[in-house]
């Protein structure tokens, strides 16, 4: 657990406060939401009397003021400071600049970007509102910790008011200069990021990309390497930048996954798919997660490896997400079409090759799937980290195989023992599926044990501590990979 804050309280800002809203017959209700970030930050916030600032998720036109007071009254042990957005702000800031401009651009998918000046104006205005809320709550010795791509401009707005030290963590990748330079407001965004005191990225690759963009666009900035990363000196200020891979609450996941109810449910799932094995995909609905490409690879594997027929079932779980954005609605339709094509072509009596579930599962059910699955197929086109890979690693029965995209941030930590794939390479992915299916139990156990050690050592509490105290990422005790490379599957 993180140490108490040496510099005062912790004030957190993220796009959403950790609250789930529901609209029922009796109107709105709010309850605290759970998740890795909240679990890790809540004890720190409670210990120091901290504050969490963020949008509550509804818009002013739907009764935002009433919802703000509802959410603000929840007893979570620290102060929740909900912000309301107007419908126009939600559309241009959240759905627009955050999710139609920065999200695709930072995942290297610039063809999907909309570069609208009105989106940029809304982004600045909402970041200004966040900065005003933070300035209201923060005292001089507090540490402000701002999360993610929705709020890159907050420190720039705060600095005008001379507020407390601010740390920023980017949960998604940072693109290389070739891609970042497409952004019409590229220099403004870089300068805004450099208004923070410390910047955290998921991987060294993201950090390097950021530093290269600074070098390219801000010739007046002086870069120096420093423990755990680098410093950037600009306009008389020094900013620290480092890479801090986010973790999960590994112990809690492992404990919950071995509860008797979860084990019983996992057994029931295995019996339902027997005698075949289960290969699992778990994602939010998002084009960056590579679900369409993954289904293409599974189809290719079925066409070329008949031994998989009736012996391997692919279970793909998808959580609904951003369905208000047309690209996401189209993606859903595309996935459904592919699933039905594959099942139409390959199903046999008693065997349906793809089981597709489109809903948020209760945690116990998700854990039961993790435990039941023989293989996890995690192939994002690009991903900041990918927590599902880490959750699967600690929750499976101890002999699961992890097929992982080399473009997931998690590959930097776990790639040595996972079966690494290029998600765009249909043939390579199909080979990896077949290889994961055929891997000896002893080798699967050795690989997953090594992955578990990393996930347990660099858990979410380690991450909070490391980001907040600017510590250097400690060196890992490396275990050599159990087998050499094979064509199409990079094991190191
Ligand atoms: P996300 O893009 O949301 O996060 P990810 O890291 O994979 O992606 O986390 C998804 C979470 O949703 C997991 O904790 C998983 O358990 C949960 N989930 C997925 N499917 C589910 C289902 N069907 N039912 C219930 N729960 C489900 C962003 C970045 C990532 C980065 C994280 C954290 O895009 O790259 O890892 O932030 O920094």
Boltz pocket constraint, residues with backbone or C-beta under 6 A from the ligand:
constraints:
  - pocket:
      binder: B
      contacts: [[A, 171], [A, 172], [A, 246], [A, 282], [A, 283], [A, 284], [A, 317], [A, 318], [A, 319], [A, 357], [A, 359], [A, 360], [A, 361], [A, 362], [A, 366], [A, 383], [A, 384], [A, 385], [A, 386], [A, 387], [A, 388], [A, 391]]
      max_distance: 6.0
